[in-house]
Amino acid sequence: MKHVSLRGLLVASLLMCALPAWARQDQDGASSAEAFVDSLHFRSGQIQVPEAKAHFQLGPEFRYLDKADARRVLEQFWGNPEDDSVLGMVVPASTSLAADDSWAVVVTYSDEGYVSDEDAAKIDYDGMLKDMQGATREANAEREKAGFGRVELVGWAVPPRYDAASKKLYWAKELDFNGAAQHTLNYDIRVLGRHGYLSLNAVAGMGELQQVQAGMQQLLPMTEFDSGARYADHNPSTDKVAAYGVAALIGGGLAAKTGLLAKLGLLLAKGWKLGLIAVVFLGGLVRKLFSRGERESKAA
């Protein structure tokens, strides 16, 4: 049995979401969790994401939840704040969402324009990591002043890699939330398109790195933009161009420019995920992380 340790990470009265009704109804929680999962409408095979003009060609390893059910999982089942930007969720078929080691891939889309990849081959990822680590440490004073705990960027769990042929970028970060016994894995994929980029985000405990990495690599070739919306379809005469390149997608991207609230979800309180919000200050700006942090666990 796993428990969530808050210990000063946030001001509970402001940030802690109420436990979903299905969890309160059953002291054990297991049967209610399974009933919730059984109520979801999973799809497989060819999946259209019309809001992004993209699609998935899912193999038998994955299932898909459309926007309504994806938001039910995130907001009702895992307790995260409302988020209309969520378009869907890709779920491994081999593990139930009710299982303690479950993980899923949240699908969102940014229409900020065509992201030039001219800088991709010149990025110093080691230097970027040091800059990000330093910025994260500097931001901790503001986080603690605001009533949150500390966050440390430990390093790359998977170093960034950009495939210029497929126009796909992926990386993973190892994060330490307030000195938790187990660190958090935040795995990201970006698929570049004509009018913006598709984001695939998975968060789990570092102990799940092997299975998450394997799953994300399987999912990578299953994700494409529709004809006419692909990166190769870009028309420089008419299309909007993003004000940032590939490096910004890793280092903070749009969120670092617009002051969005970071969203931090915490893992596993007795079979459900407990969602929390935290503000991450960085030089007066806010970085966006969508992650689920596993806290200390102990035997009941």
C-alpha positions as CSV (number, residue, x, y, z in Angstrom):
1,M,0.0,0.0,0.0
2,K,1.3,3.4,-0.9
3,H,0.7,6.7,0.8
4,V,1.2,10.3,-0.3
5,S,3.5,12.4,2.0
6,L,2.7,16.1,1.6
7,R,5.0,17.6,4.2
8,G,5.0,21.2,3.3
9,L,4.8,20.8,-0.4
10,L,1.8,23.0,-0.6
11,V,-0.8,24.9,1.3
12,A,-3.4,22.2,1.6
13,S,-6.4,24.4,1.9
14,L,-5.5,26.1,-1.4
15,L,-4.1,23.3,-3.5
16,M,-5.3,19.9,-2.4
17,C,-8.2,18.6,-4.5
18,A,-11.0,16.7,-2.7
19,L,-10.9,13.0,-3.0
20,P,-13.2,11.8,-5.8
21,A,-16.6,10.4,-4.7
22,W,-15.8,6.9,-5.9
23,A,-12.7,6.7,-3.6
24,R,-14.7,7.8,-0.6
25,Q,-17.5,5.3,-1.1
26,D,-15.2,2.3,-0.6
27,Q,-12.8,2.1,2.3
28,D,-10.7,-0.3,0.4
29,G,-11.0,1.6,-2.9
30,A,-10.1,-1.3,-5.1
31,S,-13.5,-2.3,-6.3
32,S,-14.6,1.3,-6.9
33,A,-11.4,2.0,-8.8
34,E,-12.0,-1.0,-11.1
35,A,-15.7,0.0,-11.6
36,F,-14.5,3.5,-12.6
37,V,-12.1,2.0,-15.2
38,D,-14.7,-0.3,-16.5
39,S,-17.0,2.7,-17.2
40,L,-14.4,4.2,-19.6
41,H,-14.8,3.8,-23.4
42,F,-11.5,2.6,-24.7
43,R,-10.8,2.6,-28.4
44,S,-8.1,0.9,-30.5
45,G,-6.5,1.0,-33.9
46,Q,-6.8,4.1,-36.1
47,I,-7.5,7.1,-33.9
48,Q,-8.2,10.6,-35.3
49,V,-7.4,13.7,-33.2
50,P,-9.3,16.3,-35.3
51,E,-8.4,19.3,-33.0
52,A,-4.7,18.7,-33.9
53,K,-5.3,17.4,-37.5
54,A,-3.3,14.3,-36.4
55,H,-3.9,10.6,-35.8
56,F,-2.6,7.5,-34.0
57,Q,-2.3,4.1,-35.7
58,L,-2.2,2.2,-32.4
59,G,-0.9,-1.3,-32.2
60,P,-2.4,-3.9,-29.8
61,E,-0.1,-2.5,-27.0
62,F,-2.2,0.6,-26.6
63,R,-5.8,1.8,-26.1
64,Y,-7.1,5.3,-26.4
65,L,-9.5,7.5,-24.4
66,D,-11.2,10.5,-26.1
67,K,-11.2,13.9,-24.5
68,A,-14.2,13.4,-22.2
69,D,-12.9,10.1,-20.7
70,A,-9.3,11.4,-20.6
71,R,-10.5,14.3,-18.5
72,R,-12.5,12.0,-16.3
73,V,-9.4,10.1,-15.5
74,L,-7.3,13.2,-15.0
75,E,-9.8,15.2,-13.0
76,Q,-12.1,12.7,-11.3
77,F,-9.9,9.6,-10.9
78,W,-6.5,11.2,-10.4
79,G,-7.8,14.5,-8.9
80,N,-6.0,16.9,-11.2
81,P,-7.4,20.4,-11.9
82,E,-9.7,21.0,-14.8
83,D,-7.9,21.3,-18.1
84,D,-9.7,21.8,-21.4
85,S,-6.4,21.6,-23.4
86,V,-6.4,17.8,-22.9
87,L,-7.4,16.1,-26.2
88,G,-7.1,12.5,-25.2
89,M,-5.0,9.8,-23.5
90,V,-3.1,6.8,-24.7
91,V,-3.1,4.0,-22.2
92,P,-1.0,0.8,-22.2
93,A,-3.3,-2.2,-22.7
94,S,-1.3,-4.5,-20.4
95,T,-1.9,-2.5,-17.2
96,S,-5.2,-1.3,-15.7
97,L,-5.4,2.3,-14.8
98,A,-6.5,1.1,-11.3
99,A,-3.1,-0.6,-10.8
100,D,-0.4,1.1,-8.6
101,D,2.1,0.9,-11.5
102,S,-0.2,2.3,-14.1
103,W,0.8,5.1,-16.4
104,A,-0.7,6.9,-19.3
105,V,0.2,9.4,-22.0
106,V,-1.7,12.8,-22.0
107,V,-2.2,14.2,-25.5
108,T,-2.3,18.0,-26.0
109,Y,-1.6,20.3,-29.0
110,S,-0.1,23.8,-29.4
111,D,-1.1,25.8,-32.5
112,E,1.5,28.5,-31.9
113,G,2.9,28.0,-35.4
114,Y,5.6,26.2,-37.4
115,V,8.6,25.5,-35.1
116,S,11.8,25.9,-37.0
117,D,14.2,23.0,-36.4
118,E,17.3,24.9,-37.7
119,D,18.7,25.0,-34.2
120,A,18.3,21.3,-33.5
121,A,21.7,20.2,-34.6
122,K,23.4,23.0,-32.6
123,I,21.9,22.4,-29.2
124,D,24.3,21.8,-26.3
125,Y,22.1,19.5,-24.2
126,D,24.7,19.2,-21.4
127,G,24.8,23.0,-21.2
128,M,21.0,23.2,-21.3
129,L,20.7,20.8,-18.5
130,K,23.1,22.8,-16.3
131,D,21.1,26.0,-17.0
132,M,17.8,24.2,-16.2
133,Q,19.2,22.8,-13.0
134,G,20.5,26.2,-11.9
135,A,17.2,27.8,-12.7
136,T,15.3,25.2,-10.8
137,R,17.4,25.6,-7.7
138,E,17.1,29.4,-7.9
139,A,13.3,29.0,-8.1
140,N,13.1,26.9,-4.9
141,A,13.3,30.0,-2.7
142,E,10.2,31.4,-4.3
143,R,8.4,28.0,-4.2
144,E,9.2,27.6,-0.5
145,K,8.2,31.2,0.2
146,A,4.8,30.5,-1.5
147,G,4.3,27.5,0.7
148,F,5.6,24.7,-1.6
149,G,8.4,22.3,-1.2
150,R,11.6,22.1,-3.2
151,V,12.0,20.6,-6.6
152,E,15.4,19.4,-8.0
153,L,16.1,18.5,-11.6
154,V,18.4,15.6,-11.0
155,G,19.3,15.1,-14.7
156,W,18.2,13.6,-18.0
157,A,16.5,10.2,-17.5
158,V,16.7,10.0,-21.3
159,P,18.8,12.5,-23.1
160,P,17.0,14.6,-25.7
161,R,17.0,13.4,-29.2
162,Y,15.6,15.0,-32.3
163,D,14.9,12.9,-35.4
164,A,15.1,15.3,-38.3
165,A,13.6,12.9,-40.8
166,S,10.4,12.2,-38.8
167,K,10.3,15.7,-37.1
168,K,9.9,14.1,-33.7
169,L,11.7,15.1,-30.5
170,Y,11.8,13.2,-27.2
171,W,13.5,13.4,-23.8
172,A,12.9,12.5,-20.2
173,K,13.8,14.3,-16.9
174,E,14.4,12.8,-13.5
175,L,12.9,15.1,-10.8
176,D,13.2,15.1,-7.0
177,F,10.1,16.5,-5.2
178,N,10.9,17.6,-1.7
179,G,13.5,14.8,-1.1
180,A,11.0,12.0,-1.9
181,A,12.3,8.5,-1.5
182,Q,11.6,7.8,-5.2
183,H,12.2,10.3,-7.9
184,T,9.8,11.2,-10.6
185,L,10.1,10.4,-14.3
186,N,8.7,13.0,-16.7
187,Y,8.9,11.6,-20.3
188,D,8.0,14.0,-23.2
189,I,7.5,13.6,-26.9
190,R,7.0,16.4,-29.4
191,V,5.8,15.8,-32.9
192,L,6.3,18.9,-35.1
193,G,3.6,19.8,-37.6
194,R,2.7,22.6,-40.1
195,H,0.8,24.7,-37.6
196,G,2.2,23.7,-34.3
197,Y,3.2,20.6,-32.4
198,L,1.6,17.6,-30.7
199,S,2.7,16.9,-27.1
200,L,2.7,13.4,-25.6
201,N,3.5,13.5,-21.9
202,A,3.9,10.5,-19.5
203,V,4.8,10.7,-15.8
204,A,5.7,7.9,-13.5
205,G,8.1,6.9,-10.7
206,M,11.7,6.4,-11.8
207,G,11.3,2.7,-11.0
208,E,9.1,2.5,-14.1
209,L,11.6,4.0,-16.4
210,Q,12.3,0.8,-18.4
211,Q,8.6,0.1,-19.2
212,V,7.7,3.8,-19.8
213,Q,10.7,4.3,-22.1
214,A,9.9,1.1,-24.0
215,G,6.2,2.1,-24.4
216,M,7.0,5.6,-25.5
217,Q,9.4,4.3,-28.1
218,Q,6.7,2.0,-29.4
219,L,4.2,4.9,-29.5
220,L,6.6,7.2,-31.4
221,P,6.1,5.8,-34.9
222,M,2.4,5.4,-34.3
223,T,1.8,9.2,-34.1
224,E,1.5,11.4,-37.2
225,F,-0.1,14.5,-38.5
226,D,-2.7,14.3,-41.3
227,S,-1.9,15.1,-44.9
228,G,-1.8,18.8,-45.3
229,A,-0.9,19.4,-41.6
230,R,2.5,17.7,-41.7
231,Y,5.8,19.6,-41.2
232,A,6.6,19.0,-44.9
233,D,3.4,20.8,-45.9
234,H,4.6,24.1,-44.4
235,N,4.0,27.2,-46.6
236,P,6.4,29.9,-45.6
237,S,4.3,32.5,-47.5
238,T,1.1,31.9,-45.5
239,D,1.8,29.9,-42.3
240,K,2.4,31.4,-38.9
241,V,5.9,30.7,-37.5
242,A,6.5,30.1,-33.8
243,A,8.8,32.6,-32.1
244,Y,11.0,29.8,-30.7
245,G,12.8,26.7,-32.0
246,V,13.4,23.1,-30.9
247,A,15.6,24.1,-27.9
248,A,12.8,26.0,-26.3
249,L,10.5,23.0,-26.4
250,I,12.9,21.2,-24.1
251,G,14.0,24.2,-22.0
252,G,10.5,25.5,-21.3
253,G,9.0,26.6,-24.6
254,L,5.8,28.5,-24.7
255,A,5.0,28.3,-21.0
256,A,8.2,30.1,-20.1
257,K,7.0,33.0,-22.3
258,T,3.4,33.3,-21.1
259,G,3.5,32.7,-17.3
260,L,1.4,29.5,-17.1
261,L,0.8,27.7,-13.9
262,A,2.8,24.5,-13.5
263,K,0.7,21.4,-12.8
264,L,2.2,18.8,-10.5
265,G,0.3,15.6,-9.8
266,L,1.4,13.3,-7.0
267,L,1.3,9.5,-7.2
268,L,-0.6,6.9,-5.6
269,A,-2.7,7.4,-2.5
270,K,-4.0,3.9,-1.8
271,G,-4.7,3.0,-5.4
272,W,-5.8,6.4,-6.8
273,K,-3.7,9.4,-7.9
274,L,-4.0,12.6,-5.9
275,G,-3.6,15.7,-8.0
276,L,-2.1,18.9,-6.9
277,I,-1.2,22.3,-8.4
278,A,2.1,24.1,-7.7
279,V,3.4,27.4,-8.9
280,V,7.0,27.2,-10.2
281,F,8.6,30.7,-10.3
282,L,11.6,31.3,-12.6
283,G,12.9,34.9,-12.9
284,G,9.4,36.2,-12.7
285,L,8.2,33.7,-15.3
286,V,6.6,30.3,-14.8
287,R,7.7,27.0,-16.4
288,K,5.2,24.4,-17.3
289,L,5.6,20.9,-16.1
290,F,2.8,18.3,-16.2
291,S,3.9,15.6,-13.9
292,R,2.9,13.1,-11.4
293,G,5.4,12.8,-8.5
294,E,5.6,9.7,-6.4
295,R,6.1,10.5,-2.8
296,E,7.4,8.3,0.1
297,S,5.8,4.9,0.4
298,K,5.6,2.6,3.3
299,A,3.9,-0.6,4.3
300,A,0.6,-0.1,6.1
